Amino acid sequence: MTSALFSPFRLAGLELANRIVVSPMCQYSADDGSATDWHMMHLGMLANSGAALVVVEATHVERSGRITHGCLGLYSDDNELALARVIAQCRRAGTARFGIQLAHSGRKGSAERPWEGGGALKAGADPWPTMAASAIPFGDNWHVPRVVTEEDMARVREAFVSSAKRALRIGFDAIELHMAHGYLMHGFMSPISNKRADAFGGSLENRLRFPIEVARAVRAAVPKDIPLGARITGSDWREGGLTPDDAVAIAKALKGAGLDFICVSSGGVAADIRNPSEPGYNVPIAERVRREAGIATRTVGLIVKPEQAEQIVADGKADMVSMARCFLDDPHWGWHAAKALGADVARPRQYLRAGPTLWAPAAAKA
Ligand SMILES: Cc1cc2nc3c(=O)[nH]c(=O)nc-3n(C[C@H](O)[C@H](O)[C@H](O)COP(=O)(O)O)c2cc1C
């Protein structure tokens, strides 16, 4: 049996061994933006998960652009040094390639870690001022952000470029811009959170202006052979918000800015919005983006079973499939999916005895 999920895929100059991507997952375990031993353990574990690509969690381009006090950043030399140490070790010990997601939290910043409640930081917990497209809080009891000025836009754009250069120096194989889940970029794109009356609000073209400026600036700093992409929203899941039609238009605009891939996620633009709960809820939107924008497309969201992931790729609904929670539950998900689909994955030498022969009768006697 030939598996579509385990077929190789090329993104710009990057050869991926299969279509499985570990989705970026915040760990809230950094020290002033710097990776810690937790990241060594977490990313080290995922380096041998069978996924061709592991995308490192939302990594913030400025200190005040973090979501929580524990979020990862690439805004200082210390941040760069700490992440370089982790990634160098993961690459030595693991089989996966590594991407990084660059982000700015916007109005969802200055927040508690999920296990501390996940709301806005309270007085006494070192909260900081946030900013967003418009001065509208994310939800009840959230900080009111100040309105982003054109000076802020220029600074944030350069911060994205500077963090991308740091990521290149570290040796990341791919870079992804976080333009989903209600953070700064998505906040500009969505008519729910962007009520500006200037050149950065109103029509979709205007709302995309700042995110596209960022994408162009980062593209100019990232060599063509290193894949650069963006995670976008496929739907705001609210009347009057972004729709799958908009997602296609956003993907086309980002492709025009030189991006190589799009990851279609959704939701998160306001605190009271809930995503659908059916398996693969973003897949039909990804399929449209892939077909209509003609760009390499990844999807995510309640994809759990190997057969489900296989079908998505085999049917041409997405080129790559990313998964988050099931890799936390089963860090060898890729190995187990390979076994289920009659394929194989690279394993480190130390673990070769747990390869396919483990299941053959001869191996049982050895
Ligand atoms: C612990 C955790 C942290 C997350 N952090 C990020 C993140 O840093 N960036 C991002 O784009 N999505 C983040 N997400 C969303 C996931 O990448 C993914 O899109 C979502 O969990 C749906 O996929 P799943 O059903 O496979 O878990 C996070 C999800 C989890 C569970």
The ligand as a MOL file (V3000), in Angstrom:
LIG
                    3D

  0  0  0     0  0            999 V3000
M  V30 BEGIN CTAB
M  V30 COUNTS 31 33 0 0 0
M  V30 BEGIN ATOM
M  V30 1 C -1.2280 23.6950 24.3020 0
M  V30 2 C -1.5680 24.3600 23.0010 0
M  V30 3 C -0.8470 25.4800 22.5980 0
M  V30 4 C -1.1240 26.0890 21.3580 0
M  V30 5 N -0.3310 27.1160 20.9070 0
M  V30 6 C -0.4420 27.5500 19.6320 0
M  V30 7 C 0.5230 28.4170 19.0660 0
M  V30 8 O 1.5460 28.7650 19.6720 0
M  V30 9 N 0.3080 28.8680 17.7930 0
M  V30 10 C -0.7750 28.4570 17.0580 0
M  V30 11 O -0.9310 28.8880 15.9220 0
M  V30 12 N -1.6720 27.5940 17.5690 0
M  V30 13 C -1.5110 27.1170 18.8100 0
M  V30 14 N -2.3770 26.1680 19.2970 0
M  V30 15 C -3.4070 25.6330 18.3960 0
M  V30 16 C -2.8860 24.3500 17.7230 0
M  V30 17 O -1.7190 24.5960 16.9620 0
M  V30 18 C -3.9670 23.7460 16.8180 0
M  V30 19 O -4.2540 24.6330 15.7870 0
M  V30 20 C -5.2580 23.4090 17.6020 0
M  V30 21 O -4.9410 22.7890 18.8440 0
M  V30 22 C -6.1570 22.4730 16.8170 0
M  V30 23 O -5.4590 21.3070 16.4810 0
M  V30 24 P -5.6780 19.8950 17.2630 0
M  V30 25 O -7.1440 19.5940 17.1750 0
M  V30 26 O -4.8270 18.9140 16.4910 0
M  V30 27 O -5.2120 20.0700 18.6730 0
M  V30 28 C -2.1520 25.5760 20.5390 0
M  V30 29 C -2.8920 24.4840 20.9800 0
M  V30 30 C -2.6000 23.8490 22.1720 0
M  V30 31 C -3.3880 22.6280 22.5880 0
M  V30 END ATOM
M  V30 BEGIN BOND
M  V30 1 1 1 2
M  V30 2 1 2 3
M  V30 3 2 2 30
M  V30 4 2 3 4
M  V30 5 1 4 5
M  V30 6 1 4 28
M  V30 7 2 5 6
M  V30 8 1 6 7
M  V30 9 1 6 13
M  V30 10 2 7 8
M  V30 11 1 7 9
M  V30 12 1 9 10
M  V30 13 2 10 11
M  V30 14 1 10 12
M  V30 15 2 12 13
M  V30 16 1 13 14
M  V30 17 1 14 15
M  V30 18 1 14 28
M  V30 19 1 15 16
M  V30 20 1 16 17
M  V30 21 1 16 18
M  V30 22 1 18 19
M  V30 23 1 18 20
M  V30 24 1 20 21
M  V30 25 1 20 22
M  V30 26 1 22 23
M  V30 27 1 23 24
M  V30 28 2 24 25
M  V30 29 1 24 26
M  V30 30 1 24 27
M  V30 31 2 28 29
M  V30 32 1 29 30
M  V30 33 1 30 31
M  V30 END BOND
M  V30 END CTAB
M  END
